[in-house]
Amino acid sequence: MGKVTMDVGNLNHIPADKRAAATSYESIVSLYTESDEKHKLIPKGKKVGDVHIPSDTRYTVTYEE
């Protein structure tokens, strides 16, 4: 069938028999930008430079299906 690559925020979302091959990494913090401000995408109470998406641990695995 081909290669499958999964990138998930919860190790339990990877099939149990593939978890041993998974690696983890820390995602990058996403901040609100001037573009977000220009397009009115910043919620009330937030400003340019505030955290939009905090960093978190992610898990990735690639396997043949």
GILINPE-V544399 format. One record per pair of residues at least 4 apart in sequence whose ideal C-beta (glycine too) atoms are under 6 Angstrom apart, sorted by the first residue. I is the first residue (numbers start at 0). J is the second residue. Records with the same first field share a line. If there is no record, write none. Layout:
I = J, J
This chain:
0 = 64
2 = 61
3 = 62, 64
4 = 61
5 = 13, 60
6 = 59
7 = 12, 58
8 = 57
10 = 58
13 = 17, 18, 21, 60
17 = 60, 62
20 = 60
21 = 58, 60
22 = 59
23 = 56, 58
24 = 57
25 = 54
26 = 54, 55, 57
28 = 54
29 = 51, 52
30 = 48, 51
31 = 35, 41, 45, 47, 49, 51
33 = 47
35 = 40, 41
36 = 41, 47
41 = 45
45 = 49
